[in-house]
Amino acid sequence: MSIARSLQTLAVLTAAGAVLAGCATAPVAPVGPSGPAPFNIADFNWSSGTGRGAIEGRIDYRREGQAYACTGSVALTPDTPYTRARFRTLYGSTDRAALPEAVVRARTVADPNADYRGFVRSAVCRDGRFEFTGLPAGGWFIIAPVSAGGDRVVLMRHVDTRSGRIAVTLP
C-alpha cells in the first residue's frame, strides 16, 4: 500500500471517528432523588388524623368495549416519599395507572416489608361506587382492583383532599 493511500485511509478513519465522537452522549445526572425513599413512619403521621375532606369515588373502567367492576375493597394510601417511590415502581406513575394485577405483583420494590397498613384506609365498593370521609388535607393514592370476569386490573389514581368533598372517577 502506498504512503498516499495509507494517509488517505487514515484521514477517512479520523473523520469517521470525529463524527462518531460527536454522536456520543455525556453522562447525565438523574433528575430528582436517586434510588428508593426510605420508609419513615413519621411521614405517615399526618394521615392518621381526621378532617373535613371526603372522596366520592366511581369506577368507570372499560377496555376493548367491556366494562370492569370492583372486585374488592378500595384502598386509600397516604402520599409520602416512601409510598410515592413505591408506587412509581409498581405502577410506573404517581398520577394514575391501570395495570394487570399480575404485572404489579411481579415488580420488586425497595423495603417490601415496610408496614404502613395501619395508615391505609379501606372502603367497600358497591355498584361501582366508594366513599372516604373524615380525611385530613393531603395527598392520597386510591387503589382499586377491578375485573370483567378474567384477570384483575389494578387502578391507581393520586388525589389531593382539602376541606371539602371531591368527586373522582377512575377510568
Backbone as JSON, one array per atom type, in Angstrom:
{
  "sequence": "MSIARSLQTLAVLTAAGAVLAGCATAPVAPVGPSGPAPFNIADFNWSSGTGRGAIEGRIDYRREGQAYACTGSVALTPDTPYTRARFRTLYGSTDRAALPEAVVRARTVADPNADYRGFVRSAVCRDGRFEFTGLPAGGWFIIAPVSAGGDRVVLMRHVDTRSGRIAVTLP",
  "N": [[0.85, -1.15, 0.0], [0.57, 2.2, -0.8], [2.11, 5.21, 0.53], [0.57, 7.5, 0.21], [-1.94, 6.38, -0.12], [-2.26, 5.15, 2.38], [-2.25, 7.41, 4.04], [-4.59, 8.61, 3.14], [-6.51, 6.7, 3.9], [-6.14, 6.83, 6.67], [-6.98, 9.46, 7.12], [-9.7, 9.27, 6.44], [-10.59, 7.45, 8.39], [-10.05, 8.94, 10.71], [-11.79, 11.11, 10.35], [-14.24, 9.75, 10.41], [-14.16, 8.8, 13.02], [-14.29, 11.24, 14.4], [-16.84, 12.09, 13.7], [-18.4, 10.05, 14.88], [-17.68, 10.47, 17.55], [-18.91, 12.87, 18.0], [-21.5, 12.01, 18.17], [-21.65, 10.73, 20.55], [-22.95, 10.56, 23.85], [-22.88, 12.54, 26.74], [-22.57, 11.61, 30.16], [-25.5, 11.96, 32.12], [-26.75, 13.51, 34.96], [-29.08, 12.02, 37.22], [-32.49, 13.09, 37.45], [-34.1, 14.47, 40.19], [-34.57, 12.62, 43.29], [-32.28, 9.94, 43.75], [-32.7, 6.48, 43.63], [-34.62, 4.47, 46.0], [-36.97, 5.89, 48.34], [-36.45, 6.02, 51.8], [-38.27, 4.09, 54.23], [-40.2, 5.74, 56.56], [-41.89, 6.01, 59.39], [-42.83, 8.31, 60.58], [-43.46, 9.99, 58.48], [-46.01, 9.3, 57.81], [-47.71, 10.08, 59.8], [-49.38, 12.41, 59.63], [-51.59, 11.53, 58.24], [-53.19, 10.04, 59.91], [-54.9, 11.55, 61.32], [-58.08, 13.32, 61.55], [-60.31, 15.04, 59.35], [-62.05, 17.45, 57.3], [-62.2, 16.57, 54.78], [-63.31, 14.66, 51.94], [-63.84, 11.88, 49.76], [-65.62, 11.05, 47.01], [-66.07, 8.38, 45.15], [-66.03, 6.76, 41.92], [-66.14, 3.96, 39.78], [-65.31, 3.57, 36.47], [-64.16, 1.97, 34.44], [-63.15, 0.77, 31.34], [-62.27, -1.59, 28.86], [-61.47, -2.5, 25.65], [-64.16, -2.28, 24.95], [-65.47, -3.52, 27.02], [-66.96, -3.37, 30.21], [-65.55, -2.94, 33.41], [-65.79, -4.11, 36.78], [-65.72, -3.38, 40.33], [-63.74, -5.49, 42.39], [-63.26, -5.96, 45.01], [-62.21, -4.39, 48.06], [-61.61, -0.84, 48.1], [-58.61, 0.86, 48.42], [-57.05, 3.48, 50.28], [-54.2, 5.18, 50.32], [-51.78, 7.02, 52.12], [-49.92, 9.74, 50.69], [-46.57, 9.74, 50.74], [-42.99, 10.25, 50.87], [-41.94, 7.61, 50.73], [-44.18, 5.98, 49.86], [-44.69, 7.21, 47.43], [-42.35, 6.67, 45.92], [-42.52, 3.9, 45.95], [-44.98, 3.44, 44.57], [-44.35, 4.55, 42.12], [-42.56, 2.66, 41.2], [-44.18, 0.3, 41.22], [-46.45, 0.98, 39.64], [-45.52, 2.58, 37.6], [-46.02, 5.25, 37.56], [-46.98, 8.19, 39.39], [-49.3, 9.43, 39.27], [-51.6, 8.35, 37.77], [-52.8, 5.08, 36.86], [-53.47, 1.97, 35.16], [-53.13, -1.25, 35.42], [-52.49, -4.74, 34.75], [-53.07, -6.94, 37.46], [-51.22, -8.99, 37.88], [-48.88, -7.97, 36.73], [-48.28, -5.81, 38.4], [-47.86, -7.17, 40.82], [-45.6, -8.63, 40.15], [-43.5, -6.87, 40.13], [-40.66, -5.53, 41.81], [-40.09, -3.91, 44.85], [-38.27, -1.54, 46.86], [-37.5, -2.3, 50.21], [-39.76, -4.12, 50.83], [-41.11, -5.09, 53.03], [-41.87, -3.05, 54.65], [-44.12, -1.78, 56.93], [-46.96, -0.16, 56.58], [-49.59, -0.47, 56.78], [-51.39, 0.24, 58.81], [-52.03, 2.84, 58.3], [-53.41, 2.9, 56.01], [-56.52, 3.39, 54.54], [-59.7, 1.83, 54.05], [-62.41, 1.09, 51.86], [-65.63, -0.17, 51.07], [-66.61, -1.2, 47.87], [-69.42, -0.69, 46.13], [-71.68, -1.37, 43.59], [-70.02, -0.05, 41.81], [-69.23, 2.22, 43.18], [-67.64, 4.15, 45.77], [-66.63, 5.5, 48.98], [-64.83, 7.83, 50.97], [-64.56, 9.41, 54.05], [-64.03, 12.1, 56.45], [-61.37, 12.86, 56.12], [-58.03, 14.08, 56.54], [-56.44, 17.02, 55.18], [-54.42, 16.53, 52.34], [-52.2, 14.53, 50.24], [-53.2, 11.57, 48.53], [-53.27, 8.11, 47.52], [-55.43, 6.33, 45.55], [-56.38, 2.99, 45.31], [-57.75, 0.54, 43.39], [-58.97, -2.62, 42.75], [-60.18, -4.17, 39.81], [-62.36, -6.07, 37.62], [-63.41, -7.94, 34.74], [-64.43, -10.41, 34.75], [-62.24, -11.94, 34.03], [-58.73, -11.9, 34.39], [-57.59, -9.73, 36.98], [-57.41, -6.13, 37.04], [-55.53, -3.44, 38.26], [-56.38, -0.32, 39.38], [-54.97, 2.85, 39.8], [-54.85, 6.02, 41.3], [-53.88, 9.33, 41.96], [-54.88, 11.69, 44.37], [-55.75, 14.86, 45.84], [-56.81, 16.0, 48.95], [-58.79, 18.47, 50.47], [-60.64, 20.66, 52.43], [-63.14, 19.82, 51.73], [-65.57, 17.94, 49.83], [-64.55, 15.81, 47.22], [-65.12, 14.68, 43.92], [-64.31, 11.74, 42.23], [-63.49, 9.91, 39.39], [-62.53, 6.79, 38.34], [-61.22, 5.98, 35.5]],
  "CA": [[0.0, 0.0, 0.0], [1.39, 3.4, -0.89], [2.0, 6.16, 1.64], [-0.57, 8.37, -0.08], [-3.16, 5.59, 0.15], [-2.32, 4.98, 3.84], [-2.66, 8.7, 4.62], [-6.0, 8.82, 2.78], [-7.27, 5.81, 4.77], [-6.04, 7.4, 8.0], [-7.83, 10.67, 7.14], [-11.09, 8.82, 6.44], [-10.85, 6.88, 9.71], [-10.05, 10.04, 11.67], [-13.04, 11.85, 10.14], [-15.33, 8.91, 10.9], [-14.06, 8.83, 14.49], [-14.76, 12.55, 14.86], [-18.3, 12.08, 13.56], [-18.94, 9.18, 15.93], [-17.47, 11.12, 18.85], [-19.95, 13.89, 18.11], [-22.76, 11.34, 18.48], [-21.59, 10.19, 21.9], [-23.65, 11.38, 24.83], [-22.22, 12.68, 28.02], [-23.42, 11.12, 31.24], [-26.41, 12.97, 32.65], [-27.13, 13.23, 36.34], [-30.5, 11.75, 37.31], [-33.33, 14.17, 37.93], [-34.8, 14.09, 41.41], [-33.82, 11.73, 44.17], [-31.89, 8.67, 43.15], [-32.99, 5.34, 44.47], [-35.87, 4.48, 46.74], [-37.06, 6.7, 49.55], [-36.5, 5.12, 52.95], [-39.52, 4.05, 54.98], [-40.15, 6.51, 57.8], [-43.26, 6.01, 59.89], [-43.22, 9.69, 60.91], [-44.03, 10.61, 57.28], [-47.4, 8.89, 57.7], [-48.49, 10.54, 60.95], [-50.4, 13.4, 59.25], [-52.76, 10.88, 57.66], [-53.99, 9.34, 60.91], [-55.87, 12.48, 61.88], [-59.34, 13.46, 60.84], [-60.51, 16.35, 58.74], [-63.34, 17.63, 56.63], [-62.07, 16.11, 53.4], [-64.02, 13.44, 51.57], [-63.71, 11.44, 48.38], [-66.75, 10.3, 46.48], [-65.45, 7.73, 44.01], [-66.81, 5.95, 40.99], [-65.34, 3.16, 38.85], [-65.85, 3.56, 35.11], [-63.04, 1.48, 33.63], [-63.53, -0.07, 30.21], [-61.19, -1.96, 27.96], [-61.98, -3.23, 24.49], [-65.61, -2.23, 24.99], [-66.02, -4.26, 28.15], [-66.96, -2.64, 31.48], [-64.96, -3.64, 34.54], [-66.43, -3.81, 38.06], [-64.89, -3.56, 41.53], [-63.64, -6.88, 42.84], [-62.74, -5.95, 46.37], [-62.2, -3.09, 48.72], [-60.78, 0.22, 47.55], [-57.66, 1.31, 49.44], [-56.6, 4.87, 50.23], [-52.88, 5.18, 50.92], [-51.21, 8.38, 52.2], [-48.79, 10.1, 49.84], [-45.35, 10.04, 51.49], [-41.85, 9.95, 49.98], [-41.82, 6.16, 50.56], [-45.24, 5.43, 49.0], [-44.52, 7.78, 46.09], [-41.3, 5.87, 45.26], [-43.07, 2.55, 45.8], [-45.99, 3.42, 43.51], [-43.65, 4.81, 40.85], [-42.02, 1.36, 40.79], [-45.25, -0.66, 40.97], [-47.41, 1.41, 38.62], [-44.87, 3.37, 36.56], [-46.56, 6.6, 37.64], [-47.51, 8.61, 40.69], [-50.51, 10.19, 38.96], [-52.67, 7.4, 37.51], [-52.4, 3.89, 36.11], [-54.36, 0.81, 35.08], [-52.23, -2.34, 35.05], [-52.88, -6.07, 35.22], [-52.61, -7.22, 38.82], [-50.02, -9.83, 37.8], [-47.74, -7.11, 36.42], [-47.97, -5.06, 39.63], [-47.31, -8.12, 41.81], [-44.3, -9.14, 39.7], [-42.48, -5.84, 40.29], [-39.96, -5.55, 43.09], [-39.9, -2.6, 45.47], [-37.32, -1.48, 47.97], [-38.08, -2.47, 51.54], [-41.13, -4.6, 50.65], [-41.72, -5.46, 54.31], [-42.25, -1.86, 55.42], [-45.53, -1.95, 57.31], [-47.71, 1.09, 56.72], [-51.01, -0.85, 56.68], [-52.2, 0.94, 59.81], [-52.37, 4.17, 57.8], [-54.21, 2.73, 54.79], [-57.96, 3.32, 54.78], [-60.36, 0.91, 53.13], [-63.85, 1.31, 51.67], [-66.31, -1.15, 50.25], [-67.04, -0.7, 46.56], [-70.72, -1.27, 45.78], [-72.24, -0.82, 42.35], [-69.04, 0.84, 41.18], [-69.06, 3.46, 43.95], [-66.99, 4.05, 47.08], [-66.55, 6.81, 49.64], [-63.98, 8.02, 52.14], [-64.92, 10.66, 54.73], [-63.22, 12.44, 57.62], [-59.96, 12.84, 55.72], [-57.24, 15.3, 56.68], [-55.94, 17.55, 53.91], [-53.15, 15.94, 51.93], [-52.19, 13.7, 49.04], [-53.58, 10.18, 48.74], [-53.33, 7.22, 46.36], [-56.57, 5.41, 45.53], [-56.05, 1.73, 44.67], [-58.99, -0.21, 43.23], [-58.91, -3.77, 41.86], [-61.39, -4.34, 39.0], [-62.32, -7.24, 36.75], [-64.54, -8.19, 33.84], [-64.56, -11.86, 34.73], [-60.94, -12.58, 33.82], [-57.68, -11.4, 35.27], [-57.87, -8.41, 37.57], [-56.63, -4.95, 36.72], [-55.48, -2.55, 39.42], [-56.43, 1.1, 39.04], [-54.33, 3.73, 40.79], [-55.04, 7.44, 41.0], [-53.48, 10.25, 43.03], [-55.81, 12.8, 44.61], [-55.45, 15.74, 46.97], [-58.0, 16.4, 49.68], [-58.76, 19.77, 51.19], [-61.65, 20.61, 53.49], [-64.45, 19.55, 51.16], [-65.8, 16.68, 49.12], [-64.15, 15.79, 45.82], [-65.63, 13.56, 43.14], [-63.23, 11.13, 41.46], [-63.85, 8.76, 38.57], [-61.37, 6.01, 37.92], [-61.48, 5.41, 34.17]],
  "C": [[0.9, 1.23, 0.0], [1.16, 4.31, 0.31], [0.8, 7.07, 1.42], [-1.87, 7.65, 0.26], [-3.34, 5.4, 1.65], [-2.77, 6.27, 4.51], [-4.13, 8.99, 4.33], [-6.9, 7.96, 3.68], [-7.28, 6.35, 6.2], [-6.93, 8.62, 8.13], [-9.3, 10.29, 7.21], [-11.46, 8.26, 7.81], [-10.91, 7.96, 10.79], [-11.34, 10.83, 11.57], [-14.22, 11.05, 10.68], [-15.33, 8.88, 12.43], [-14.58, 10.13, 15.06], [-16.29, 12.63, 14.78], [-18.93, 11.24, 14.65], [-18.77, 9.79, 17.31], [-18.51, 12.2, 19.07], [-21.3, 13.3, 18.47], [-22.79, 10.83, 19.92], [-22.31, 11.13, 22.85], [-22.85, 11.41, 26.12], [-23.13, 12.14, 29.1], [-24.25, 12.27, 31.81], [-26.78, 12.56, 34.07], [-28.63, 12.97, 36.4], [-31.25, 12.95, 37.87], [-34.06, 13.68, 39.17], [-33.96, 13.15, 42.24], [-33.48, 10.42, 43.47], [-32.18, 7.57, 44.14], [-34.28, 5.5, 45.25], [-35.81, 5.4, 47.95], [-37.16, 5.74, 50.73], [-37.87, 5.2, 53.65], [-39.32, 4.8, 56.29], [-41.58, 6.67, 58.29], [-43.74, 7.43, 60.23], [-43.83, 10.4, 59.71], [-45.51, 10.31, 57.13], [-48.3, 9.52, 58.77], [-49.6, 11.53, 60.59], [-51.7, 12.73, 58.83], [-53.66, 10.19, 58.68], [-55.0, 10.26, 61.58], [-57.17, 12.47, 61.11], [-59.44, 14.88, 60.29], [-61.87, 16.41, 58.08], [-63.29, 17.21, 55.17], [-62.83, 14.82, 53.16], [-63.79, 13.15, 50.09], [-64.94, 10.62, 48.03], [-66.26, 9.69, 45.17], [-66.39, 6.88, 43.19], [-65.84, 5.22, 40.06], [-66.04, 3.19, 37.5], [-64.73, 3.14, 34.16], [-63.57, 0.53, 32.57], [-62.3, -0.36, 29.37], [-61.78, -2.85, 26.88], [-63.5, -3.36, 24.55], [-66.26, -2.95, 26.15], [-65.88, -3.45, 29.44], [-66.39, -3.53, 32.58], [-65.66, -3.19, 35.83], [-65.44, -4.02, 39.2], [-64.88, -5.02, 41.92], [-63.06, -6.96, 44.24], [-62.83, -4.56, 46.95], [-61.3, -2.11, 47.96], [-59.89, 0.71, 48.69], [-57.29, 2.77, 49.21], [-55.31, 4.95, 51.03], [-52.32, 6.6, 50.97], [-50.03, 8.56, 51.25], [-47.64, 10.53, 50.74], [-44.18, 9.81, 50.53], [-41.72, 8.45, 49.71], [-42.89, 5.62, 49.61], [-45.14, 5.98, 47.58], [-43.48, 6.97, 45.3], [-41.81, 4.45, 45.0], [-44.06, 2.48, 44.64], [-45.4, 3.75, 42.15], [-43.08, 3.5, 40.31], [-43.14, 0.4, 40.41], [-46.12, -0.3, 39.77], [-46.8, 2.22, 37.47], [-45.32, 4.81, 36.54], [-46.92, 6.92, 39.09], [-48.75, 9.46, 40.48], [-51.7, 9.25, 38.76], [-52.14, 6.24, 36.69], [-53.52, 2.87, 36.11], [-53.51, -0.33, 34.54], [-52.79, -3.68, 35.5], [-52.28, -6.33, 36.6], [-51.32, -8.05, 38.81], [-48.77, -9.01, 37.52], [-47.31, -6.36, 37.68], [-47.3, -5.98, 40.65], [-45.92, -8.63, 41.43], [-43.18, -8.12, 39.89], [-41.93, -5.85, 41.7], [-39.75, -4.13, 43.6], [-38.87, -2.68, 46.57], [-38.08, -1.63, 49.28], [-39.52, -2.97, 51.47], [-41.84, -4.96, 51.95], [-42.08, -4.26, 55.17], [-43.75, -1.92, 55.69], [-46.2, -0.61, 57.56], [-49.21, 0.81, 56.66], [-51.91, -0.11, 57.67], [-52.63, 2.33, 59.36], [-53.23, 4.11, 56.53], [-55.67, 2.6, 55.17], [-58.58, 2.43, 53.71], [-61.84, 1.24, 53.05], [-64.41, 0.21, 50.79], [-66.73, -0.48, 48.95], [-68.33, -1.43, 46.19], [-71.26, -0.57, 44.54], [-71.32, 0.21, 41.71], [-68.8, 2.14, 41.92], [-68.41, 3.18, 45.3], [-66.87, 5.45, 47.66], [-65.59, 6.75, 50.83], [-64.36, 9.37, 52.75], [-63.99, 10.89, 55.91], [-61.73, 12.49, 57.34], [-59.25, 14.16, 56.03], [-56.76, 15.76, 55.3], [-54.59, 16.91, 53.6], [-53.3, 15.14, 50.65], [-52.45, 12.24, 49.4], [-53.49, 9.41, 47.42], [-54.54, 6.31, 46.53], [-56.14, 4.17, 44.74], [-57.33, 0.9, 44.61], [-58.78, -1.38, 42.27], [-60.26, -3.92, 41.13], [-61.22, -5.56, 38.1], [-63.55, -7.26, 35.86], [-64.71, -9.69, 33.69], [-63.26, -12.6, 34.55], [-59.95, -12.08, 34.84], [-58.01, -10.0, 35.76], [-56.9, -7.36, 37.06], [-56.66, -4.09, 37.97], [-55.43, -1.12, 38.9], [-55.78, 1.88, 40.15], [-54.55, 5.16, 40.34], [-54.62, 8.25, 42.21], [-54.51, 11.36, 43.14], [-55.29, 13.62, 45.78], [-56.76, 16.14, 47.63], [-57.76, 17.76, 50.33], [-59.82, 19.64, 52.28], [-63.05, 20.34, 52.94], [-64.48, 18.21, 50.46], [-65.31, 16.81, 47.68], [-64.74, 14.54, 45.15], [-64.52, 13.05, 42.24], [-63.8, 9.94, 40.68], [-62.57, 8.08, 38.13], [-61.7, 5.36, 36.57], [-60.41, 4.4, 33.79]]
}
